[in-house]
Amino acid sequence: MPPATILVVDDDDVILALVRRVLERAGYAVRGATDGHEGLRILFAERPDLVVLDIGLPRHRRLAGAGASSRPQRRAGPDAERPA
């Protein structure tokens, strides 16, 4: 089973790299975006399991609700079963 995918959206490259490193070491697959447009593109194209979002992104405050998923999430860690 592939690891859960997490999308990290932050306009600060240092924060993005730090969060990516921590999550990858924990066993997650991580996609990163440095702005809201790229984050939305990845969100809708790849449907990550979780979005970690800098809610203070300039000009993209509406993204805060865009990542809310209607799919039930029961996973507790990177090796847990993915919902169908």
Summary of the structure (lengths in Angstrom):
residues: 84
radius of gyration: 12.6
end to end distance: 12.1
largest distance: 37.2
contacts: 216
relative contact order: 0.25
helix: 33%
strand: 17%
